[in-house]
Amino acid sequence: MDAEPPELIDIANRLGLTSVCLFTHVPAAAASRYPCVSAHDVAALRTKLHDLGMTLSNLEVFPLDRSGAREDFESGLAIGSALGAARATAHIHDVSSDQDAVDRFAEFAVRAAAHGIVAGLEFNAFSAVRTLPAAERIVRAAGCGSVVLDMLHAVRSGAAPCDVARAADLIGYVQLCDGPAAMPEERRWHEAVRERLPAGEGKFPLLALSRALHRDVLFDIEVPQSAARSAGMSGFDRAQRAVEASRRFLAEWEEARAC
């Protein structure tokens, strides 16, 4: 997550991946943490993606709060559209009611759709939408968009396989990672943005939670490894560790689905 977009694309290509997720909108408070694509980067990145036969799977991150920074969203979506993005992930913050959340997401989903992009609502403990059932209700009420399933947030919010099964028709994008069975509340923000484990290296019930997912769901890998980075491990080596572990998990997932 710390690699600049051209480097990230090159790493993904070297590891045999066919798509990447890029940041085209980052709130000011997080600007130093995530390299963000600007309009000036589009031509070179579009050429690189085309030449490598790769695609842009998802855009991060669009916080739907009370600030009303719609013109910033428009710029991020337009940049993503120019790069052929398929999806954009949104979080909802500081809402006055359930209907307020529905209205905000619906507005963003319509805005994204105008660029040929499917909006995805991600739930997490740091937003106003904390659980998978809550995200499902909002997306169904909005009548558009999709649900993003981040395995870390699913586990930490207590999501069960039956919750995933009920929302499976809305889940098109999964962020894959692992972690310890429990994490103190005061460490959960650090875990979410700085330190996750590759699939299969922790205690998350990944296979149970994934069993009901549709076969065409897109798996992304979200495994920040700040300790390994601080210890001098290269971006490629960190990515390779996460990718190889994810491939092992996905092979198990395919085998389980076939049974």
N, C-alpha and C positions, 0 to 999 in steps of 0.2 A: 504493500500500500504506500510505501515511501518512494517507490521508483517513479521517475518522470515518465510520462506517457510513451514516448518512443522506446525507452528502455523496457518498459513493461510489455509492450507489444513484441519486442525482440525476444525477451525471455519466454513469453508464452509460445512464440513460434518455435523456439529451440526445443521446448518441451512437448511439441506436437499438439498444442491446443489450437482450436480454430476460432476462438472468440475471446474478447477481453471486456472488462467493465472499466469505464473511465469516469472521472469526476469532471462535469462541465458546469456545475454550480456548487460552490462551497460557501456556507455562511461565514461572515467575517471572523467569528470567534474560532473557527476551525481552519482558517485559511493557511496557517503555517504547517498544518498537519497533513494535508492531502494535496498533492500536485493537481492543479486544475487546468483543463484544456481551455485555451482562449480562442477567439475568432482568428487570431494570427497563426494559430497552429493547424488550422483545419486542412489547408491544402497539402501540407507535408504528411500529416497523419492519414489523410484519405489515400494518398498515393502509397504510403507504406502498407496500410491495410489491404489495399487492392493487390499490390505486388506480392504480398505474402499469402493471399487467398484467405484472409481473416475477416471477421466481422466484429462489430461493436454490439455486445449483447445487452448491456444495461448502462444507464446513466445514474450517477449519484450526485448530490443528494439534495432533495427539495423539501425543506421544512415548511409545512403549511401552518403558519402561526398568524398572529394578529398584525404583523408588520406590513402585510400587503405589498411585499416586494415583487409584484407580478411581472414587472418589466425585466427583473433579473431572471426569473424563471423562463421568460420568453427567450432571452438570450441563450441560456443553457440548453433549452430544448432545440432551438434553431441550430446551435452548434452540433448537438447530437444528431439531429436529422441530417445535416450535411455530411455526417460521417456514417449514416445508415443505421443509426441506433434502433433497436427493436423495443426497448423498455426503458422506463425511468422510475426510480424508487422515491417515494415520498414518505415523510413522517408527519404526524399531526400533533400540534402543541397548543396548549392554552385555549381550550374550547369552552364555550358557555353552555353547551348542551349537546346531546347526541345528534340532533338535527344540524347543528353548526358543523360538526365533524363531517357529516354526510355531505352537506352543501360544499364545504371546502374541497373535499376529495373529488366530488363530481365536477366542480369547476376546473380543478387541475387536470382531471382525466380528459375532459373535453378539449382543454388547451393542448395537452399532449397528443391527443388523437388528430388534431389539426396538422400535426407534424408527422403523422404516421407512426406514432409511438404509443405503446400501451402503458398506462400508469399503473404502478404497483404500490400498494399500501403496506408498509412494514410496521409491525407492532414491536414494541420494546418497552422496558420498564422506565425508560427515560423520556417517554412521550405521553400524550394523553390517551393513546391506544396501546394498552399494556398486554393484551392477550390475543391469541388467535381467534377465539369466538367473537371478540369485540371487533377485530378487523374484518372478519367475515360478515358480520351484521352491517357494518358501514358500507362495504363494497356491494353487497346485495341491495341495500337501500338506495345506493347511488345509481345502480343499474348499469354501471360501466367500470372498466378497470379490472384489476386483479389483486391478489394477495401475495406478498413476498413472505416466504418462510425462511427465516434465519434460524438455524438449528440452535444456536446459543440462546436466543430469546425464547424459542419454543420451550427448551428445557428449563430455563430459569423461571419462566412464567407458569410452569406446571402443565404444559400442553400434553394431552394424551393422544394415543393413536386414533381414538374415535373422533377427536377434534379435527385431526388432519383429514380423516375420511370424509367428514361432513363438509369440509371446505375444499376438497380435492379438485372440484371442477373450477375453482377460482385460482388455484395455486399453479402458476406457470413458471415460477422462478424460485430456486432454493439456494440459500447461502450455506455452504457445507463447512463444518468445523467440528471440533470435539472439545472436551474439557472435563475437569473433575466433577464428581457427582454433586458436590456442594461448593458454594463459594460465599464467603461472608459479604453482607450487603455493602460494606465499605470498600470492597475490592471489585465490585461488579462493573463499575465504569472502566476501570483499568483493564479488566479482563476483556470487555467488549471491544475496546478500541486499540489495545496494546498487546494483549497476550492470549492467544487462543492455541489450541492444539490441533494438529492435523487429524482427519477422520481416522478412527480406530486406535488412537493413542490415548484416549481418555475413557470416561465412563458414561457418555451420553448413549441413550438407547436409539441410536441412529437408524438401525434397520427396522425396528418396531415403528418408529415415527414415519419412516419413508415408505412402508409397505403399500399404503393406499394411494400413493402419488401416481398420477397418470404417467404413462410411459414416455410421453413427449415433453415432460417437464425439463427445464433447463437447470442444470446444476452449475453453480458458480462456487469458487473456493475463496472463503474469507478467513484467512489464518494469519493475522498480524503476529509477528514474533520479535518483539522489541528486545527481549533478553538475548536472543541469538544475534540480532543485529548489533547490539552493544558489545557482544563478544567477538565481533569481527566477521561473522558469517555473511557471505555475499548475498545480494538479492537473488541471484540465480540459484544458489544452493538452498536458500530458504524456500523459494518457490518449488524447486525440485522435490524437497521433502514433502511439501503439502500436496503436490500433484501426484506423486507416487502413492501416497497414502490414500488419496481420494480415488485413484484408479482401483486400488484394492477393494475399497468399500463399494464402489459402483459395480464391480464384478460380483460381489456378494449380493448386492441389491438385485441385479439382473437374474442371478441364480434363484433367489428367493421368490421372485415374481414368476419364474417359470414352473415352480412347484405347484 
